[in-house]
Amino acid sequence: MNTGISMLKSGLIPVAMLLAASSGYAQEDDSVQELVSRLELDSYKATIRGLTQFGDRRQGTARNRLAVDWIEQQLEAMGCTTERVHYVFDPEPQPVRPRPPQSNTTADLTTPTGGAVGRNGSGPGGSSIYGYRAATGVNRDLMAQPDERIRELNREEPVNGPRSEVFCTKIGTTRPDEMYLIGAHMDGHGVNEAVNDDGSGTALVMELARIFNSPDVETEVSIRFALWNNEETGLNGSGAYVQQRKDLQGIESPTGSGRYPEPRWLGMIQHDMMLWDHGAPRADGSVSMDQRPEADVNIEFQSNSELAAASMQLAFEFKAAADTYNTDYPATVGPHMTNTDSTPFMNEVPSISLRENERGAHTGAGWNPTWHTPLDVWTTFDDEDFRLGLNAAQTTLSAIARLAGATLK
């Protein structure tokens, strides 16, 4: 295994050394190149398409439970043994804040949104390094969805109560007591099909599970593929996982069995909204329908976390992998990981998230008009969008293959 990767696992490698070491990776990683070549656009799209049959998969509904079952069935068919985390979601009622006026057809992406826009979000004028901003919020209006079929899929409202989420694990051959976690949230909302948020991340994780669980693939350390629930209600599913399992890390059970129900965490990698990088809103709040030529995969760590230095090093390892293996879009690194399922992990293990945009500066400023709206449906996106998600999958697959010591038999 590459010395730089070994030092990264120990938290010792300086970023400058990591970047310098990356130049030698291409010569040693024939196995990684083969694994990356197994990622196919049509397969990625088909997995996203399969998720759309459950509408927005909103937590607390039958459609959410059916989607969890379907994901579990797909993972088991790949040969990846599944488990579930169970918890109860029973919050106090919260007042519903009305969403600003919004578009509800794909054509309306290119027309003014009617929301508050401006360089500081409050109307024309002002200044901001992020350019113009458009209104954001969560659609709760069933009739805002023009597609009758999708409306009917999403008619049921959520109720409090028991929840579950599924994960599966590739067992390492030499160090089964250590693992990387690869995650995405499978729930959505907005009266849509949750294609981008977060079918795109869920399908990415499932595609990586498929490839790493191929019979001819071995890894030195374990890899866990987790599909979180209840992200949209406040990271409750990933939070439950951390609360229930963090103290079980590295404990052999039963003693002498060589089995580790919760291997020691080496890194957590989250994927949340992977498809849409069309640029900033215009002055009137409208957004281009075309993927911008300079689109990229955003790799973020949280600069104020307790493990910020190690998380930054992990982020740059992923960028080095993207520089070598991505086929269409590059990757960039940023320090503002927030509002996603890597957050509950970030003070426990080096943690990063991969996204289409910077979460605070871009997504929160209205760069993606499909976010939590009726527009997050299959027909909104084209192959240039799906290919951005595929490149994020290339980034994570190649980086984890290196870090986990993947080989082909």
Buried (B, 14 or more C-beta within 10 A) or exposed (E): EBEBBEBBBEEEBEBEBBBEBBEEBEEEBEBBEBBBEBBEEEBBBEBBBBBBEBBBBBBBBEBBBBBBEBBBEBBEEBEBEBEEBEBEBEEEEEEEEEBBEBBBEBEBBBEBBBBBBBBBBEEEEEEEEBBBBBBBBBBBEBEBBEBEEBBEBBEBEBEEEEBBBBBBBBBBEEBBBBBBBBBBBBBBBBBBBBBBBBBBBBBBBBBBBBBBBBEEBBBBBBBBBBBBBBBBBEBBBBBBBBEEEBEEBEBEEEEEEEBBEBBBBBBBBBBBBBBBBBBBBBEEBBBEEEBEEEBBBBBBBBEEBEBBBBBBBBBBBBBBBBBBBBEEBBBEBBBBBBBBBBBBBBEBBBBBBBBBBBBBBBBBBBBBBBBBBBBBBBEBBEEBBBBBBBBBBBBBBBBBBBBBBBBEE
